[in-house]
């Protein structure tokens, strides 16, 4: 799944790939990600990412 690949890369501090650009644009358009810096604006997504980081 494209979104899970993007999230995995962001969690590991990697730069989104060319393949991720469509997903990033869609998430920014829906105001889930900020256009600059890929900061999550939805608290549920923030909590999910934080939980994933804590599990590693």
N, C-alpha and C positions, 0 to 999 in steps of 0.2 A: 504494500500500500504506500502511495506517495507521501501521505501525511506522516505516517509513522517513520518513514525514512528521513524526512525533514526533521522531525522531532528528535530522532536519535542523533542526527548530526549536530543539532543545536545543543543538545544535552552534553555532547562530548566536546563542545567548543569548536566544532568544525565549521567551515564556511559552507553555506548552502551551494549546491551544485547548479549547473545550468538547468538540469531536470527539475529542480525545486522551484525555479522562478515562477512558474504558473501557480503553484500551490501558495507561495508567499504572496503573490499578487491577489489571489482569491481571498486569503485570510486577511490581508490589509484592507481589501475592499469591504469585507464584512466587519471590519474594525476589531478583529481578534488579535492581530499583530499590528504594531505601529510600523509605519513605512520606514522609519529610521531606527536601526538597532535591533529589530526583531523582538521588541519587548511585548510580552503578552498583556492584553488589556482585560481579559476575562478572568475573574478570580478563580473559577473552577479549573481553567486551564493552568493558571499559575500554581494552584495547589497540586494538580496532577504532576506537573513538571518537577515541583519541589519534592514530591513523594518519590518520583523516579530517581532523582539525584541522591536522596537520602538512602535508597536501597542499594546503591552501588558501593 
